[in-house]
């Protein structure tokens, strides 16, 4: 896997592209991806509960 990722990075190093590692909550995987020079980027998440009123009270 490391050879594949490294190969893609080397082939596209002179292009203005972004390689998205798709993120993970797994610390070990995040550390592995950071070894390729990746940076952490936090995306906000918004959830809206549109269930009817009585049901909304029980679903979180």
Secondary structure, DSSP 8 states (H G I E B T S, - for coil): -HHHHHHHHHHTTTS---------S-HHHHHHHHTTT-------------S-HHHHTT--
